[in-house]
Amino acid sequence: MNDLVTEDDLARARVDPDFRRQFLAQNLDRLLEALKKTRQASGQTADTFRQLREGAELAVKLADRLQDGDFGPRAA
């Protein structure tokens, strides 16, 4: 789960709707897990709370795309 997103992943997600859906879902899971770990960590600062808020906003956007079937920009 610590694997970085590759350029090949991004290129495939642009042209393959099934892969794009899977890609969004996996990255939503990664984001939620990171938010959970950050929230449970000790020594939270104002910056930590800002990051949690930004992460939560991104998670909502990803979830909305998955629900709406909007898997992002398509290749031209």
TITI-454100 format. One record per residue: residue in one letter; y negated, x, z negated of N, C-alpha, C in turn. Coordinates in pm, whole numbers, m for minus. Example, Ala and Ser with C-alpha at 12.3 -4.5 7.8 and 13.67 -1.06 7.14 Angstrom:
+------+---------+--------+--------+----------+---------+--------+---------+--------+--------+
: resn : n.north : n.east :   n.up : ca.north : ca.east :  ca.up : c.north : c.east :   c.up :
+------+---------+--------+--------+----------+---------+--------+---------+--------+--------+
:    A :     569 :   1319 :   m780 :      450 :    1230 :   m780 :     330 :   1320 :   m780 :
:    S :     225 :   1285 :   m708 :      106 :    1367 :   m714 :      m3 :   1290 :   m787 :
+------+---------+--------+--------+----------+---------+--------+---------+--------+--------+
END
This chain:
+------+---------+--------+--------+----------+---------+--------+---------+--------+--------+
: resn : n.north : n.east :   n.up : ca.north : ca.east :  ca.up : c.north : c.east :   c.up :
+------+---------+--------+--------+----------+---------+--------+---------+--------+--------+
:    M :     119 :     81 :      0 :        0 :       0 :      0 :    m126 :     86 :      0 :
:    N :    m112 :    213 :    m24 :     m227 :     303 :    m25 :    m257 :    359 :    113 :
:    D :    m183 :    317 :    215 :     m205 :     367 :    349 :    m341 :    321 :    400 :
:    L :    m410 :    415 :    465 :     m537 :     380 :    525 :    m515 :    305 :    654 :
:    V :    m612 :    228 :    693 :     m607 :     157 :    820 :    m633 :    260 :    930 :
:    T :    m549 :    256 :   1032 :     m564 :     351 :   1142 :    m639 :    289 :   1258 :
:    E :    m686 :    372 :   1348 :     m751 :     324 :   1469 :    m653 :    242 :   1553 :
:    D :    m525 :    282 :   1553 :     m423 :     206 :   1626 :    m408 :     65 :   1568 :
:    D :    m411 :     54 :   1435 :     m405 :     m78 :   1370 :    m521 :   m166 :   1415 :
:    L :    m640 :   m108 :   1414 :     m758 :    m184 :   1453 :    m752 :   m226 :   1599 :
:    A :    m708 :   m136 :   1685 :     m697 :    m168 :   1828 :    m596 :   m280 :   1850 :
:    R :    m482 :   m271 :   1783 :     m380 :    m375 :   1799 :    m428 :   m509 :   1744 :
:    A :    m500 :   m506 :   1631 :     m551 :    m630 :   1572 :    m650 :   m699 :   1665 :
:    R :    m718 :   m622 :   1748 :     m816 :    m681 :   1840 :    m749 :   m759 :   1953 :
:    V :    m626 :   m725 :   1987 :     m563 :    m788 :   2104 :    m441 :   m873 :   2072 :
:    D :    m387 :   m862 :   1953 :     m264 :    m933 :   1916 :    m293 :  m1030 :   1800 :
:    P :    m306 :  m1160 :   1830 :     m341 :   m1257 :   1726 :    m241 :  m1262 :   1609 :
:    D :    m112 :  m1249 :   1637 :      m14 :   m1250 :   1528 :     m30 :  m1129 :   1438 :
:    F :     m49 :  m1013 :   1499 :      m71 :    m891 :   1420 :    m201 :   m903 :   1342 :
:    R :    m306 :   m959 :   1405 :     m436 :    m975 :   1339 :    m422 :  m1060 :   1214 :
:    R :    m347 :  m1170 :   1222 :     m326 :   m1258 :   1106 :    m254 :  m1181 :    995 :
:    Q :    m148 :  m1109 :   1032 :      m73 :   m1029 :    935 :    m161 :   m919 :    875 :
:    F :    m239 :   m856 :    959 :     m329 :    m749 :    917 :    m431 :   m800 :    816 :
:    L :    m493 :   m915 :    845 :     m590 :    m974 :    752 :    m523 :  m1011 :    620 :
:    A :    m405 :  m1071 :    627 :     m334 :   m1112 :    505 :    m298 :   m991 :    419 :
:    Q :    m248 :   m885 :    481 :     m210 :    m766 :    405 :    m332 :   m702 :    340 :
:    N :    m442 :   m697 :    414 :     m561 :    m635 :    359 :    m627 :   m723 :    253 :
:    L :    m613 :   m854 :    265 :     m659 :    m942 :    157 :    m579 :   m915 :     30 :
:    D :    m448 :   m900 :     43 :     m364 :    m867 :    m72 :    m405 :   m734 :   m134 :
:    R :    m431 :   m635 :    m50 :     m474 :    m503 :   m100 :    m606 :   m514 :   m177 :
:    L :    m699 :   m590 :   m119 :     m829 :    m606 :   m183 :    m816 :   m677 :   m317 :
:    L :    m737 :   m783 :   m322 :     m720 :    m856 :   m448 :    m654 :   m769 :   m555 :
:    E :    m558 :   m689 :   m515 :     m493 :    m599 :   m611 :    m592 :   m495 :   m664 :
:    A :    m675 :   m441 :   m576 :     m776 :    m344 :   m618 :    m878 :   m408 :   m712 :
:    L :    m918 :   m531 :   m681 :    m1011 :    m601 :   m770 :    m950 :   m625 :   m907 :
:    K :    m823 :   m662 :   m908 :     m754 :    m686 :  m1035 :    m749 :   m558 :  m1119 :
:    K :    m714 :   m446 :  m1057 :     m708 :    m319 :  m1129 :    m845 :   m278 :  m1181 :
:    T :    m947 :   m297 :  m1099 :    m1082 :    m260 :  m1139 :   m1129 :   m346 :  m1255 :
:    R :   m1099 :   m474 :  m1249 :    m1140 :    m566 :  m1356 :   m1072 :   m531 :  m1488 :
:    Q :    m947 :   m487 :  m1482 :     m871 :    m457 :  m1603 :    m903 :   m318 :  m1660 :
:    A :    m969 :   m235 :  m1582 :    m1001 :     m99 :  m1627 :   m1106 :   m102 :  m1737 :
:    S :   m1100 :     m4 :  m1823 :    m1201 :       4 :  m1930 :   m1323 :     79 :  m1879 :
:    G :   m1431 :     68 :  m1952 :    m1552 :     142 :  m1918 :   m1627 :     84 :  m1799 :
:    Q :   m1629 :    m47 :  m1786 :    m1698 :    m109 :  m1675 :   m1849 :    m95 :  m1691 :
:    T :   m1914 :    m72 :  m1578 :    m2059 :     m55 :  m1576 :   m2121 :   m163 :  m1486 :
:    A :   m2252 :   m160 :  m1477 :    m2321 :    m254 :  m1387 :   m2274 :   m231 :  m1243 :
:    D :   m2249 :   m106 :  m1207 :    m2201 :     m75 :  m1073 :   m2061 :   m134 :  m1050 :
:    T :   m1979 :   m130 :  m1152 :    m1845 :    m190 :  m1142 :   m1855 :   m339 :  m1116 :
:    F :   m1943 :   m407 :  m1187 :    m1960 :    m550 :  m1168 :   m2012 :   m582 :  m1028 :
:    R :   m2102 :   m497 :   m978 :    m2153 :    m515 :   m842 :   m2040 :   m501 :   m741 :
:    Q :   m1955 :   m401 :   m759 :    m1842 :    m380 :   m670 :   m1743 :   m496 :   m676 :
:    L :   m1719 :   m547 :   m795 :    m1631 :    m663 :   m810 :   m1687 :   m784 :   m737 :
:    R :   m1817 :   m805 :   m749 :    m1880 :    m919 :   m682 :   m1870 :   m902 :   m530 :
:    E :   m1899 :   m783 :   m478 :    m1888 :    m758 :   m335 :   m1744 :   m775 :   m286 :
:    G :   m1650 :   m727 :   m364 :    m1510 :    m742 :   m328 :   m1467 :   m887 :   m327 :
:    A :   m1514 :   m964 :   m423 :    m1481 :   m1107 :   m428 :   m1540 :  m1180 :   m308 :
:    E :   m1662 :  m1146 :   m269 :    m1724 :   m1209 :   m152 :   m1645 :  m1176 :    m25 :
:    L :   m1601 :  m1052 :    m12 :    m1520 :   m1013 :    104 :   m1386 :  m1086 :    102 :
:    A :   m1326 :  m1099 :    m14 :    m1197 :   m1169 :    m25 :   m1211 :  m1314 :     19 :
:    V :   m1321 :  m1378 :    m17 :    m1344 :   m1517 :     24 :   m1359 :  m1524 :    176 :
:    K :   m1430 :  m1430 :    235 :    m1446 :   m1429 :    381 :   m1311 :  m1411 :    451 :
:    L :   m1229 :  m1319 :    402 :    m1097 :   m1298 :    461 :   m1010 :  m1422 :    447 :
:    A :   m1013 :  m1482 :    329 :     m934 :   m1603 :    306 :    m980 :  m1717 :    397 :
:    D :   m1110 :  m1730 :    415 :    m1163 :   m1833 :    505 :   m1116 :  m1810 :    648 :
:    R :   m1119 :  m1686 :    693 :    m1072 :   m1656 :    829 :    m925 :  m1691 :    845 :
:    L :    m846 :  m1660 :    744 :     m704 :   m1691 :    753 :    m682 :  m1842 :    755 :
:    Q :    m753 :  m1916 :    673 :     m738 :   m2062 :    668 :    m784 :  m2128 :    797 :
:    D :    m896 :  m2080 :    851 :     m956 :   m2141 :    970 :    m888 :  m2095 :   1099 :
:    G :    m802 :  m1993 :   1088 :     m742 :   m1938 :   1209 :    m841 :  m1851 :   1285 :
:    D :    m952 :  m1813 :   1223 :    m1051 :   m1725 :   1286 :   m1014 :  m1582 :   1248 :
:    F :    m950 :  m1515 :   1339 :     m900 :   m1381 :   1309 :    m992 :  m1273 :   1360 :
:    G :   m1120 :  m1303 :   1370 :    m1218 :   m1203 :   1405 :   m1243 :  m1193 :   1554 :
:    P :   m1321 :  m1094 :   1592 :    m1359 :   m1079 :   1732 :   m1240 :  m1053 :   1821 :
:    R :   m1247 :  m1108 :   1940 :    m1142 :   m1085 :   2038 :   m1188 :   m978 :   2136 :
:    A :   m1093 :   m913 :   2197 :    m1127 :    m813 :   2299 :   m1187 :   m884 :   2420 :
:    A :   m1280 :   m818 :   2485 :    m1346 :    m878 :   2601 :   m1257 :   m875 :   2723 :
+------+---------+--------+--------+----------+---------+--------+---------+--------+--------+
END
